[in-house]
Amino acid sequence: MSVKTKNQSVKLSNVVVLDEAKLKAIAEGENVSVKPMKVGKTTHTIDRRKENPGRPVNKQSARYKRLAKQAFYAKVNKLFVSGKSFKLKENQSSEYHYSKNSVGGGGCLFNGIGSYVCNIDYVGRTKVTGFTFVLDKKVNVELNLKTLVFVK
C-alpha cells in the first residue's frame, strides 16, 4: 500500500469493505473473516465480435430458398431409404415402408403388416419408380417423395 501527497493519486492494493454488522463484531472482539477486494479499473475487456457471428441471413434470397429445398429433399430421401414408415396422404390409414435389396440396387415396398406391395427399381432425389403385376399385367408405380407423409 502506498500513500502519496495531497496532489498525487492514492493506490491501494487491498481494500476491505465492511458493513455495520461486521464493524460491531470487530468492536466486540469477535473473530471475523474478511476478504480483500480489488479496487480500480479492470483490465479485462469484452470481445464483442463473438456476439455477432456475421451478416444476417436473408431468408427471402433465392440462394437461401434453394438450399432449404435441397436440405428438405435430402432429408426426405434419407427417411425413405432408411425404411421409415410413410403414408401417401395425411388422412390415409395404410402405412408403407421401403426395404432395400441386399444385392444390387432397388428394393421392395411393403405395407404396414409386412405384405408385398411392389418392386422398386429406381430411387431418385425426389422420385421413386417401381412396378408390380396385377392379373399378369405390369403396372408402373411412381411415388413423389415431396408429397409423402412420414409417420413419427
Secondary structure, 3 states (H helix, E strand, C coil): CECCCCCCCCECCCECCCCHHHHHHHHCCCCCCCCCECCCCCCCCCCHHHHCCCCCCCCCCHHHHHHHHHHHHHHHHHHHHCCCCEECCCCCCCCEEEEECCCCCCEEEEECCCCEEEEEEEECCCEEEEEEEECCEEEEEEEECCCCEECC
